[in-house]
Amino acid sequence: MSVPTPFCKLFIMALDDFMLKVLIVSAVLSLTLEMIFAKPEDRNTAWIEGFAILLAVFVVSMVTAVNDYQKEKQFLALQAVGDSKKYVLVKREGEE
């Protein structure tokens, strides 16, 4: 029986999406630029947009990884059931 892919690896694979990479870069730029160019009285809330983008990327990646993990577990269980039914009884020259 095969071993399921570790959850951490599935999470990293979910982050390998092009659009998520674009969003991560956008979030980092947003955080950096907002913190540099924000007025002193607005710095307390300048980080919110960049953080919200990073949080959204994290949630999407987590949901994708959980979904992939569950699908892989179900596939391996189905494959194990299929493998157990591959027992064949053979008769040769009248003997089993």
C-alpha positions as CSV (number, residue, x, y, z in Angstrom):
1,M,0.0,0.0,0.0
2,S,1.3,3.4,-0.9
3,V,2.0,6.1,1.6
4,P,-0.1,9.4,1.3
5,T,1.8,12.5,0.4
6,P,2.6,14.5,3.6
7,F,0.3,17.5,4.3
8,C,3.2,20.0,4.4
9,K,4.2,18.9,0.9
10,L,0.6,19.3,-0.4
11,F,0.5,22.8,1.2
12,I,3.7,23.8,-0.5
13,M,2.4,22.4,-3.8
14,A,-0.7,24.4,-3.4
15,L,1.4,27.6,-3.0
16,D,3.1,26.8,-6.3
17,D,0.2,28.3,-8.3
18,F,1.1,31.2,-10.5
19,M,-1.8,33.4,-9.3
20,L,-1.0,32.8,-5.6
21,K,2.6,33.8,-6.3
22,V,1.4,37.0,-7.9
23,L,-0.8,37.7,-4.8
24,I,2.1,37.0,-2.4
25,V,4.4,39.4,-4.3
26,S,1.5,42.0,-4.3
27,A,1.0,41.5,-0.6
28,V,4.7,42.0,0.2
29,L,4.8,45.1,-2.0
30,S,1.6,46.5,-0.4
31,L,3.0,45.9,3.1
32,T,6.3,47.5,2.2
33,L,5.0,50.5,0.3
34,E,2.2,51.2,2.7
35,M,4.5,51.1,5.7
36,I,7.1,53.4,4.0
37,F,4.8,56.0,2.6
38,A,2.0,56.0,5.2
39,K,1.6,59.1,7.3
40,P,2.7,58.5,10.9
41,E,-0.9,58.6,12.1
42,D,-2.0,56.0,9.5
43,R,0.8,53.5,10.2
44,N,-1.3,51.7,12.7
45,T,-3.7,50.5,9.9
46,A,-1.4,50.6,6.9
47,W,-0.5,46.9,7.2
48,I,-4.1,45.7,7.0
49,E,-4.5,45.4,3.2
50,G,-1.2,43.4,2.7
51,F,-2.0,41.2,5.6
52,A,-5.5,40.5,4.3
53,I,-4.0,39.4,0.9
54,L,-1.5,37.1,2.7
55,L,-4.3,35.7,4.9
56,A,-6.4,35.0,1.8
57,V,-3.5,33.2,0.1
58,F,-3.0,31.1,3.3
59,V,-6.7,30.2,3.4
60,V,-6.9,29.2,-0.2
61,S,-3.7,27.1,0.0
62,M,-4.9,25.5,3.2
63,V,-8.3,24.5,1.7
64,T,-6.6,23.2,-1.4
65,A,-4.1,21.1,0.6
66,V,-6.8,19.7,2.8
67,N,-8.9,18.8,-0.2
68,D,-6.0,17.2,-2.0
69,Y,-5.0,15.3,1.2
70,Q,-8.6,13.9,1.6
71,K,-8.8,12.9,-2.1
72,E,-5.5,11.1,-1.9
73,K,-6.5,9.2,1.3
74,Q,-9.8,8.2,-0.4
75,F,-7.9,7.1,-3.6
76,L,-5.4,5.0,-1.6
77,A,-8.3,3.4,0.4
78,L,-10.1,2.6,-2.9
79,Q,-6.9,1.2,-4.4
80,A,-6.4,-1.0,-1.3
81,V,-9.9,-2.4,-1.7
82,G,-9.2,-3.1,-5.4
83,D,-5.9,-4.8,-4.6
84,S,-7.5,-7.1,-2.0
85,K,-10.0,-8.3,-4.6
86,K,-7.2,-9.4,-7.1
87,Y,-6.9,-12.8,-5.5
88,V,-7.3,-15.4,-8.2
89,L,-7.7,-19.2,-7.7
90,V,-5.9,-21.2,-10.4
91,K,-6.3,-24.8,-11.2
92,R,-3.6,-26.6,-13.1
93,E,-3.8,-30.3,-13.9
94,G,-6.7,-30.6,-11.5
95,E,-4.9,-29.0,-8.6
96,E,-5.5,-25.6,-7.0
